[in-house]
Amino acid sequence: VLLTALFLVPQAAALDSPVLDAKCALLMDETAGRMLYGHNEKEKAYPASITKVMTALLTLEAVDRGDLSLSQPITASHMAVTSIDDDSSTAGIEAGEVLTVEQLLNCLLIVSANEAANVLAEAVSGSIADFVALMNQEAAALGAVDTHFVIPSGLHDENHYTTAYDLYLIFQEALKNETFRTIIHTDRYLTAYTSAAGERISVTWSTTNQYLTKEADAPETITVVGGKTGTTLAAGSCPVLGT
């Protein structure tokens, strides 16, 4: 693990220094905003798909403004689905397929599909470049001053980085949204969307968060109820989790 940020229950006691195989780590009391444990929490590191928390946050803010609706159908563009690495995390969405904003958010946060990040970015801002500018604007507004985004999905780029503390600020803001909280607590999502030919495609998306499914063990004192994970060769394994 290279980068991790966790929340603990309110009024939790500060922890003695644990033994961690992590470049950066942060444990926070979510309600009080109190740091219980920090390790290089303000050191810059690659966030991988934890980036998608910001992508979801900006999409949900667009919904709150009335610029989008959760039920609004969005057609996946050729650029959105082909501008990701072939071996990266994907749900296999193809150009011309039509999904609602709500479906795309579930695809983004549950199965961690990189093309979903691009489709949502274009829906919010018109282009991926304009959306990235909005990501950095939002980060600055939240006080995430050691963060710089380059891509909505979190695929590796040397200039795409954040810190464990900045992730806490971003995740905390996203948790204010009920739809976000619901999705990150979901381990399986069954739905159907429309192909480019007009046919219905039924899918089941399963979460990449093995802490949520209990496939990975959290510390004994922590019960994980939701979050987002990310992995690239450069970033390593990067969870941001809530209890």
C-alpha positions in Angstrom: 0.0 0.0 0.0 1.4 3.4 -1.0 -1.4 5.7 -0.1 -4.3 5.3 2.3 -6.8 7.4 4.1 -9.4 6.0 6.6 -12.1 7.5 8.7 -12.9 6.2 12.2 -16.0 6.5 14.4 -16.6 9.7 16.3 -14.8 10.1 19.7 -12.4 7.3 18.8 -9.1 7.4 20.8 -5.9 8.3 19.1 -3.9 5.2 18.1 -0.4 4.2 19.0 1.9 4.0 16.0 0.9 0.8 14.1 3.2 -1.2 11.8 2.2 -0.2 8.3 3.5 -1.2 4.9 2.4 2.2 3.4 4.1 5.3 2.0 1.4 7.5 3.4 -1.5 6.9 5.8 -4.1 8.9 7.7 -6.8 8.0 10.3 -9.4 10.6 11.0 -12.2 11.1 13.4 -14.8 12.0 10.8 -17.1 14.1 12.9 -14.6 16.0 14.9 -12.1 16.4 12.1 -9.4 15.2 14.5 -6.3 13.2 13.3 -5.9 10.0 15.2 -2.9 8.8 13.3 -0.8 10.2 10.5 2.2 9.0 8.5 3.5 11.2 5.7 -0.1 12.4 5.4 0.9 15.5 3.5 3.5 13.8 1.2 2.5 13.8 -2.5 1.7 10.4 -4.0 -0.3 8.9 -6.9 -3.9 8.3 -6.0 -4.9 5.9 -8.9 -8.7 5.3 -9.0 -9.3 7.1 -5.7 -9.4 10.1 -8.1 -12.9 8.9 -9.0 -14.2 10.3 -5.7 -13.6 13.8 -7.1 -15.1 12.8 -10.4 -18.2 11.6 -8.6 -18.3 14.7 -6.4 -18.3 17.1 -9.4 -21.0 15.0 -11.2 -23.2 15.1 -8.1 -22.7 18.8 -7.7 -23.9 19.2 -11.3 -26.9 17.2 -10.4 -27.6 19.4 -7.4 -27.3 22.5 -9.6 -29.8 21.1 -12.0 -27.3 20.9 -14.9 -27.8 17.1 -14.9 -30.3 14.7 -13.4 -29.6 11.1 -12.1 -32.1 9.7 -14.6 -30.6 11.7 -17.6 -29.4 9.4 -20.4 -25.8 10.0 -21.6 -24.4 8.5 -24.8 -20.8 7.3 -24.5 -18.6 9.0 -27.0 -15.8 7.3 -29.0 -13.2 9.5 -27.3 -14.5 8.7 -23.8 -14.2 4.9 -24.3 -11.1 4.6 -26.4 -8.8 7.0 -24.5 -8.1 4.6 -21.7 -5.5 1.9 -21.5 -6.6 -1.5 -22.9 -5.6 -3.3 -19.7 -7.0 -0.8 -17.2 -10.1 -1.1 -15.1 -13.2 -1.1 -17.4 -16.8 -2.1 -17.6 -16.7 -2.7 -21.3 -18.9 0.3 -22.2 -18.7 1.0 -25.9 -19.2 4.1 -28.0 -22.9 4.8 -28.7 -24.2 3.0 -25.6 -26.6 4.9 -23.5 -26.5 4.9 -19.7 -28.1 7.2 -17.1 -26.0 9.5 -14.9 -27.0 7.2 -12.0 -25.8 4.1 -13.8 -22.5 5.8 -14.7 -21.9 6.8 -11.1 -22.4 3.3 -10.0 -20.2 2.0 -12.8 -17.6 4.6 -11.7 -17.5 3.9 -8.0 -18.4 0.2 -7.8 -16.6 -1.4 -10.7 -14.2 1.5 -11.1 -14.6 1.8 -14.8 -12.3 4.3 -16.4 -14.5 5.0 -19.4 -17.3 5.9 -17.0 -15.1 8.6 -15.6 -14.6 10.0 -19.1 -18.2 9.8 -20.0 -19.2 11.7 -16.9 -16.5 14.3 -17.4 -17.8 15.1 -20.8 -21.4 15.2 -19.6 -20.5 17.7 -16.8 -18.0 20.0 -18.7 -18.3 19.2 -22.3 -14.7 17.9 -22.6 -12.3 16.0 -20.4 -9.8 18.9 -20.5 -12.5 21.3 -19.1 -13.5 18.8 -16.5 -9.9 18.4 -15.3 -9.7 22.2 -14.9 -12.9 21.9 -12.7 -11.3 19.1 -10.7 -8.3 21.3 -9.8 -10.6 24.3 -9.1 -12.6 22.2 -6.7 -9.5 20.8 -5.0 -8.2 24.3 -4.3 -11.6 25.4 -3.0 -11.6 22.5 -0.5 -8.1 23.3 0.7 -6.5 20.3 -1.0 -3.5 22.5 -1.9 -1.1 19.6 -2.6 -3.3 18.0 -5.2 -3.0 18.3 -9.0 -5.3 16.3 -11.3 -4.7 15.4 -14.9 -7.2 12.7 -15.7 -10.7 12.0 -14.4 -10.1 8.3 -14.0 -6.8 8.4 -12.1 -4.8 6.5 -14.8 -1.1 7.1 -14.1 0.5 10.5 -15.0 3.5 11.9 -13.3 1.7 15.2 -12.8 -1.4 13.6 -11.3 -1.0 13.5 -7.5 -2.5 14.2 -4.1 -1.9 13.5 -0.4 -3.6 11.4 2.2 -4.8 14.6 3.9 -6.1 16.1 0.7 -8.0 12.9 0.1 -9.6 13.2 3.5 -10.8 16.7 2.5 -12.2 15.5 -0.8 -13.8 12.4 0.6 -15.3 14.2 3.5 -17.0 16.6 1.0 -18.3 13.8 -1.1 -19.8 12.0 1.9 -22.2 15.0 2.3 -24.1 13.6 -0.7 -26.6 10.9 0.0 -26.3 9.3 -3.4 -22.5 9.1 -3.0 -22.9 7.4 0.4 -25.4 4.9 -1.0 -23.2 3.9 -3.9 -20.0 3.4 -1.9 -21.9 1.2 0.5 -23.1 -1.0 -2.4 -21.2 -4.2 -3.1 -23.3 -5.3 -6.1 -25.4 -3.4 -8.6 -27.8 -5.0 -11.1 -29.0 -2.8 -14.0 -29.7 -2.7 -17.7 -28.7 0.0 -20.3 -29.1 0.5 -24.0 -26.6 -0.6 -26.7 -25.7 1.5 -29.7 -28.1 -0.7 -31.7 -31.0 0.0 -29.3 -30.9 -3.4 -27.5 -31.0 -3.7 -23.7 -27.8 -4.9 -22.0 -28.2 -6.5 -18.5 -25.2 -6.3 -16.2 -24.1 -7.0 -12.7 -21.3 -4.8 -11.4 -19.4 -6.0 -8.3 -17.4 -3.7 -6.1 -13.6 -3.6 -6.2 -13.6 -2.7 -2.5 -12.5 -6.0 -0.8 -12.8 -4.4 2.6 -16.5 -4.0 1.9 -17.0 -7.6 0.8 -14.8 -8.8 3.7 -12.3 -10.4 1.3 -9.6 -8.2 2.8 -9.3 -7.7 6.5 -9.5 -4.3 8.2 -8.0 -3.7 11.6 -10.0 -5.4 14.4 -11.3 -2.1 15.7 -12.6 -0.9 12.3 -15.7 -1.9 10.4 -15.5 -0.7 6.9 -18.9 0.2 5.4 -17.8 1.9 2.2 -15.1 3.7 0.2 -13.1 3.7 -2.9 -10.0 1.7 -3.9 -7.4 2.3 -6.6 -4.4 0.4 -8.0 -1.8 1.1 -10.6 1.8 -0.1 -10.8 3.1 3.3 -9.9 0.6 4.0 -7.1 0.3 0.6 -5.6 -2.9 -0.2 -3.7 -4.7 2.9 -2.5 -7.9 2.7 -0.4 -9.9 5.5 1.1 -12.5 4.1 3.5 -15.2 5.0 5.8 -16.6 3.3 8.9 
